[in-house]
Every structure is written in structure tokens, then in C-alpha cells.
Amino acid sequence: MTVKKDLEKALAAAQAAKGTYATFATSTDDQGAQTMFEQMAQDMDRHIAQLNSRVSETSETKLSNRQQE
């Protein structure tokens, strides 16, 4: 598996986790748990952004390498 494919798998997992945390946040009446899950979903936004950035970098590097051949 390529680095890009691995990153895309990690990105999909992070997006799934974010959705799960958001669902947990709306499914509980416990304010403390709701806040915790909302914060976890926000943390996943940061992870998703970082993974997206890395996917873009690997795509650009691959394109650049092809153009140099």
C-alpha cells in the first residue's frame, strides 16, 4: 500500500470517529459527557485538517516527481 493510500485510510477513520463523537454528544443528557464528546469531535477536525494537508503534500510531490522524469 502506498503512503497516500495509508493516509487516505487514516483520514477516513478520523472522519468516522468525528461522526461517532458527534453522535455520542447528541445522544446523551449528561452535560459533562456531551461537552467531552464535542471537544473530541473538534480535536478530530484538527486531525482531519492535518491529514488532508499531508495527502495534498504527497500528491504534489508525486506530481512533481512525474514531471521531472
One Martini backbone bead per residue (centre of mass of N, CA, C, O) as a GRO file, in nm:
protein
   69
    1MET     BB    1   0.099   0.034   0.019
    2THR     BB    2   0.065   0.358   0.007
    3VAL     BB    3   0.092   0.648   0.160
    4LYS     BB    4  -0.168   0.770   0.051
    5LYS     BB    5  -0.353   0.535   0.127
    6ASP     BB    6  -0.296   0.547   0.429
    7LEU     BB    7  -0.397   0.837   0.467
    8GLU     BB    8  -0.685   0.783   0.364
    9LYS     BB    9  -0.755   0.583   0.588
   10ALA     BB   10  -0.707   0.778   0.825
   11LEU     BB   11  -0.913   0.987   0.732
   12ALA     BB   12  -1.163   0.804   0.743
   13ALA     BB   13  -1.135   0.737   1.045
   14ALA     BB   14  -1.154   1.029   1.150
   15GLN     BB   15  -1.435   1.087   1.032
   16ALA     BB   16  -1.579   0.861   1.184
   17ALA     BB   17  -1.509   0.954   1.469
   18LYS     BB   18  -1.643   1.226   1.455
   19GLY     BB   19  -1.930   1.113   1.411
   20THR     BB   20  -1.943   0.952   1.671
   21TYR     BB   21  -1.902   1.186   1.869
   22ALA     BB   22  -2.146   1.352   1.774
   23THR     BB   23  -2.354   1.139   1.845
   24PHE     BB   24  -2.291   1.119   2.143
   25ALA     BB   25  -2.351   1.417   2.212
   26THR     BB   26  -2.667   1.391   2.119
   27SER     BB   27  -2.731   1.116   2.310
   28THR     BB   28  -2.690   1.288   2.570
   29ASP     BB   29  -2.768   1.430   2.901
   30ASP     BB   30  -2.478   1.461   2.977
   31GLN     BB   31  -2.297   1.743   2.990
   32GLY     BB   32  -2.009   1.635   3.025
   33ALA     BB   33  -2.017   1.433   2.790
   34GLN     BB   34  -2.095   1.628   2.571
   35THR     BB   35  -1.844   1.806   2.589
   36MET     BB   36  -1.637   1.586   2.540
   37PHE     BB   37  -1.741   1.500   2.253
   38GLU     BB   38  -1.713   1.776   2.123
   39GLN     BB   39  -1.405   1.799   2.167
   40MET     BB   40  -1.333   1.544   2.009
   41ALA     BB   41  -1.446   1.643   1.740
   42GLN     BB   42  -1.258   1.890   1.723
   43ASP     BB   43  -0.997   1.731   1.721
   44MET     BB   44  -1.061   1.587   1.453
   45ASP     BB   45  -1.047   1.836   1.276
   46ARG     BB   46  -0.742   1.866   1.310
   47HIS     BB   47  -0.664   1.591   1.200
   48ILE     BB   48  -0.796   1.621   0.923
   49ALA     BB   49  -0.633   1.865   0.832
   50GLN     BB   50  -0.355   1.728   0.850
   51LEU     BB   51  -0.416   1.496   0.655
   52ASN     BB   52  -0.494   1.666   0.411
   53SER     BB   53  -0.221   1.804   0.387
   54ARG     BB   54  -0.056   1.545   0.342
   55VAL     BB   55  -0.200   1.447   0.091
   56SER     BB   56  -0.130   1.694  -0.079
   57GLU     BB   57   0.178   1.668  -0.060
   58THR     BB   58   0.198   1.386  -0.192
   59SER     BB   59   0.069   1.468  -0.460
   60GLU     BB   60   0.271   1.692  -0.536
   61THR     BB   61   0.525   1.516  -0.530
   62LYS     BB   62   0.437   1.312  -0.742
   63LEU     BB   63   0.396   1.516  -0.970
   64SER     BB   64   0.682   1.631  -0.969
   65ASN     BB   65   0.827   1.362  -1.030
   66ARG     BB   66   0.691   1.316  -1.307
   67GLN     BB   67   0.793   1.583  -1.444
   68GLN     BB   68   1.109   1.502  -1.416
   69GLU     BB   69   1.112   1.237  -1.612
   0.00000   0.00000   0.00000
